[in-house]
Amino acid sequence: MNSENLERKIVDVNGLKMSYIQLGDPTSKKSIVIIHGSTFNALGMVPYGRLYANKGYNVVLVDTPGHYGDLAQSKSVFSELTDSVAEFMKVLIKEGKLNSKSIVQGWSLGGSIAYDIAIRYGDIVECIGSVDGSSNWNNLDLGHITDYDNKIEALTAFLNNLKSSNVSQEVVDRLASELPLTTASPEACNNDFAIDKVLNVDSGLPHINIPVYAFYGSVDTLTTLEKQKEIMSNLKHGKLFVGEGYGHMAVIEDPEYVFNAFNEMMLE
């Protein structure tokens, strides 16, 4: 992974130290906040974020609490996780490092956070994007990871079990080799899984007043096409793109494909 300009920036969010990676032009009138998925951190979203940076965006890749270093303890309550990201955005807005309204995109659990931000913090959001995310994971249980060695072994298995059918094993092996850098601590992984199992913001979807764009990989087994269509039916302004042959890991396996899918939806 190309490492230029990947230094973490630290910001104080009501006493909570949060970190992020900034890509592109920080003074751009176009800004996007990208939220990683369960077990990962901001570094895993760099290839995807660079595509927006190359199009002139101010790109902010946020580490959710506990997912980078020992700056903060990870959250085990979904509403607190959303609050921390939204308050993080407000701090950057106040400091002039983020526009008053930004695009917010999230992968997997990050997509769930994006939905919740749209429901409860819509005044700071231009539109949201969910990449294989959901408003309710239907009691999803991915098990528990209790030590670092088992974490890498387990997440490598996830990459292989959830991979897209049209992505080469070479790509999956490369992503697996980066897991020690792109993923969080075992404690954060366990908290993410606990949140995934119980979060549910279905009732808030009809209250979202901004555009929502969702990408769903057709072979994703953690959420379903039926669930994605249900989410769209409860939104005022929702668009869904189905990536044929892609699975839950599409955004890190083939970031350009996902990027182009969102561009297509947003230009329609």
C-alpha positions in Angstrom: 0.0 0.0 0.0 1.4 3.4 -1.0 2.1 5.3 2.2 2.5 8.9 1.1 0.5 11.4 3.1 -1.0 8.8 5.4 0.0 10.3 8.8 -2.8 10.1 11.3 -4.2 13.5 12.5 -5.5 13.6 16.1 -8.5 15.7 17.2 -10.1 16.2 20.6 -13.8 15.3 20.5 -15.3 16.3 23.9 -12.3 14.8 25.7 -12.2 11.7 23.4 -9.0 11.5 21.2 -10.0 10.5 17.7 -7.7 10.0 14.7 -8.2 10.3 10.9 -6.4 10.4 7.6 -6.9 13.3 5.3 -6.5 12.9 1.5 -6.9 15.4 -1.3 -7.3 19.2 -1.1 -8.3 20.2 2.5 -9.8 23.5 1.2 -12.0 21.9 -1.4 -15.7 22.8 -1.5 -16.4 19.1 -1.9 -15.9 17.0 1.2 -16.6 13.4 2.0 -16.2 11.4 5.3 -15.6 7.7 4.8 -16.3 5.3 7.7 -14.6 1.9 7.8 -16.4 -1.4 8.5 -16.3 -3.7 11.5 -12.8 -4.8 12.7 -11.0 -2.5 10.2 -9.6 1.0 10.6 -9.2 4.1 8.3 -6.0 2.7 6.6 -8.1 0.0 4.9 -10.2 2.7 3.2 -7.2 4.5 1.7 -7.4 3.1 -1.9 -11.1 3.9 -2.0 -10.6 7.4 -0.5 -7.8 8.2 -3.0 -10.3 7.9 -5.9 -12.3 10.8 -4.4 -9.2 12.7 -3.6 -8.2 12.4 -7.3 -11.6 14.0 -8.2 -10.9 17.1 -6.1 -12.6 16.1 -2.8 -11.4 16.8 0.7 -11.4 13.2 2.0 -11.6 12.4 5.7 -11.1 8.7 6.6 -12.1 8.5 10.2 -10.9 5.8 12.7 -13.9 5.0 15.0 -12.9 5.0 18.7 -10.6 2.2 19.7 -9.7 1.3 16.1 -6.3 2.9 15.9 -3.6 2.8 18.6 -4.6 3.4 22.2 -6.2 6.9 21.8 -9.6 5.9 23.0 -11.5 2.8 24.1 -13.8 1.2 21.5 -17.5 1.6 21.8 -19.9 -1.2 22.5 -23.2 0.8 22.2 -24.2 1.7 18.6 -25.7 5.1 19.4 -22.5 6.1 21.2 -20.5 5.0 18.1 -22.6 7.2 15.9 -22.4 10.1 18.3 -18.6 10.0 18.3 -18.4 10.2 14.5 -21.0 12.9 14.3 -19.3 15.0 17.0 -16.0 14.4 15.3 -17.4 15.9 12.1 -18.7 18.9 14.1 -15.2 19.5 15.5 -13.7 19.5 12.0 -16.4 21.8 10.7 -15.7 24.2 13.6 -12.0 24.1 12.8 -12.6 24.8 9.1 -11.3 21.3 8.1 -14.6 20.1 6.8 -17.5 21.7 4.9 -20.7 22.5 6.9 -22.3 19.6 5.0 -20.4 16.6 3.6 -21.1 13.4 1.9 -20.9 10.5 4.4 -20.2 7.0 3.2 -19.7 3.9 5.2 -18.8 0.3 4.5 -20.6 -2.5 6.5 -21.0 -1.3 10.1 -19.8 2.1 8.7 -22.9 2.1 6.5 -25.1 1.5 9.5 -23.4 4.5 11.1 -24.1 6.6 8.0 -27.8 5.7 8.2 -27.9 6.7 11.8 -26.1 10.0 11.2 -28.6 10.8 8.4 -31.4 10.1 10.9 -30.1 12.0 13.9 -27.5 14.5 12.4 -29.0 15.3 9.0 -28.0 19.0 9.3 -24.3 18.2 8.7 -24.8 15.7 5.8 -25.3 16.4 2.1 -26.1 12.8 1.3 -25.0 9.3 2.5 -23.7 6.2 0.9 -23.9 2.7 2.3 -21.5 0.1 0.9 -22.9 -3.4 1.8 -24.3 -1.8 5.0 -27.6 -2.3 6.7 -30.1 -0.6 9.0 -30.5 -4.0 10.9 -28.2 -7.0 10.7 -30.9 -9.4 12.0 -29.0 -10.7 15.0 -25.8 -11.3 13.0 -23.3 -13.3 15.0 -19.7 -13.5 13.7 -18.3 -15.1 16.8 -15.5 -13.7 19.0 -11.8 -13.0 18.5 -9.9 -13.0 21.8 -6.3 -12.6 20.9 -4.2 -11.0 18.1 -3.0 -14.2 16.4 -6.6 -15.6 16.3 -7.8 -12.2 15.0 -5.6 -12.3 11.9 -6.5 -16.0 11.3 -10.2 -15.3 11.7 -10.2 -12.2 9.6 -8.3 -13.9 6.8 -11.0 -16.5 6.8 -13.6 -13.8 6.6 -11.8 -12.3 3.5 -11.9 -15.7 1.9 -15.4 -16.7 2.9 -16.9 -13.3 1.9 -14.9 -12.6 -1.2 -16.4 -11.6 -4.5 -16.8 -14.3 -7.0 -15.2 -12.2 -9.7 -12.1 -11.2 -7.7 -8.8 -13.2 -7.9 -7.3 -15.0 -5.0 -4.2 -12.9 -5.5 -6.2 -9.8 -4.5 -7.6 -11.5 -1.4 -4.1 -12.7 -0.4 -2.8 -9.2 -0.7 -5.6 -7.8 1.5 -4.9 -10.6 4.0 -1.2 -9.6 4.2 -2.3 -6.0 5.1 -4.6 -7.1 8.0 -2.0 -6.3 10.8 -2.1 -2.7 9.6 -5.7 -2.3 8.4 -7.6 -3.9 11.3 -8.3 -2.9 14.9 -7.5 -4.6 18.3 -9.2 -7.8 19.3 -11.3 -5.8 21.9 -12.5 -3.4 19.2 -13.3 -6.4 16.9 -15.4 -8.0 19.6 -17.2 -4.7 20.4 -18.0 -4.3 16.7 -19.4 -7.8 16.5 -21.6 -7.1 19.6 -22.9 -3.9 18.0 -23.6 -5.6 14.6 -25.7 -8.2 16.4 -28.2 -5.8 18.0 -28.2 -2.5 16.1 -31.5 -1.6 14.5 -32.4 1.8 13.0 -35.2 0.6 10.7 -37.7 2.9 12.4 -35.7 6.0 11.6 -35.4 5.5 7.9 -38.6 7.3 6.9 -37.3 10.4 8.7 -34.2 10.7 6.5 -34.7 13.8 4.3 -31.5 13.6 2.3 -30.5 11.4 -0.7 -29.3 7.9 0.2 -27.2 5.8 -2.2 -26.6 2.1 -1.5 -24.3 -0.4 -3.1 -25.0 -4.1 -2.6 -22.8 -6.9 -3.8 -25.0 -9.7 -5.3 -23.2 -12.5 -3.5 -22.9 -10.8 -0.1 -24.1 -13.2 2.5 -24.1 -10.8 5.5 -27.0 -8.8 4.2 -29.5 -9.6 1.4 -31.0 -8.0 -1.6 -34.4 -8.3 0.0 -33.2 -6.3 3.0 -31.6 -3.6 0.7 -34.9 -3.3 -1.2 -36.8 -3.0 2.1 -34.5 -0.2 3.2 -35.0 1.7 -0.1 -38.8 1.3 0.2 -38.6 3.1 3.6 -36.6 6.1 2.3 -37.9 9.3 0.7 -34.9 9.5 -1.7 -33.1 6.2 -2.1 -31.2 4.5 -4.9 -29.7 1.0 -5.0 -26.9 -0.3 -7.2 -26.4 -4.1 -7.3 -22.9 -5.2 -8.1 -23.2 -8.5 -9.9 -20.7 -11.1 -8.6 -19.4 -8.8 -5.8 -19.5 -9.7 -2.1 -19.2 -8.0 1.2 -15.6 -7.0 0.7 -16.1 -5.3 -2.7 -15.0 -1.8 -1.5 -11.5 -3.1 -0.6 -11.3 -5.7 -3.3 -12.2 -3.4 -6.2 -12.6 0.1 -4.9 -12.8 1.6 -8.4 -15.9 -0.4 -9.3 -17.7 0.7 -6.1 -16.5 4.3 -6.7 -17.9 4.2 -10.3 -21.2 2.7 -9.0 -21.7 5.7 -6.7 -20.8 8.2 -9.4 -23.4 6.6 -11.6 -26.1 6.8 -9.0 -25.4 10.3 -8.0 -25.4 11.5 -11.6 -28.8 10.0 -12.5 
